[in-house]
Amino acid sequence: SPIDTAKFVAAKRAVEFVEDGMKLGLGTGSTAAWMVRCLAERVRDEGLKIVGVPTSTRTAELARSLGIKVISLDEAKWLDLTIDGADEFDAELNLIKGGGGALLQEKIVATASDQMIVITDAAKEVEHLGAFPLPIEVIPFGWQTTKALVEETLGSMDVLGQSSTLRMNGDVPFITDEGNHIVDLHLQRIGNARQLALVLNQVPGVVENGLFIDICDKVIIGHGDGRVQTKD
Ligand code: DER
């Protein structure tokens, strides 16, 4: 399908930036899965020597199944490059991530990298962040109170909407790799993403939010006709 072509060509282009000996952060999501596959092909065909730090158990399993050497972030200590997807990106390359529920490990890994390259299809490019619900990770203890406190805090933020929903996995709450909940914030439009990212993490019980501010260095945009654009 055109959307798969778009994700594939973006992923393939990103993998061209990978050099022998690199320690890589491996993102999560459908676009990142294409990246893992393209990376595994270079390992197999060229003998590329790299190690990968996954941002979710599902990425770890995919990478291992394709012959990529997987290590922990603590073993790697620091990474040369993280390649990951995004749900939205704006002109400043600020992102909303977390559609796949892996935002906590994704943000830790991306921050512990010299460079972050984001791979997307064109639909992710927005003028203002916020149309995509902003995921936050919340510990299970008192999560309903935390959720209510977050909504109250949003009342004084530069956002259009302030409702939130607990992310479900079928008829039970979605549980992250760390055993936490995800609450999605329906903000419609975020006026000041930098300020919102700081304020959200001050609410007791909120572990992390899906706003990636000043973390992404380059966005590679794939198109259904095979074209690839780069923004940095
Ligand atoms: O959960 C995430 O942060 C993913 O990277 C998400 O933002 C992009 O997933 P997709 O490539 O399947 O659209």
Residues whose N, C-alpha, C, O or C-beta is under 5 A from the ligand:
A	BS01	DER	T28 G29 S30 T31 A32 G85 A86 D87 I96 K97 G98 G99 G100 G101 A102
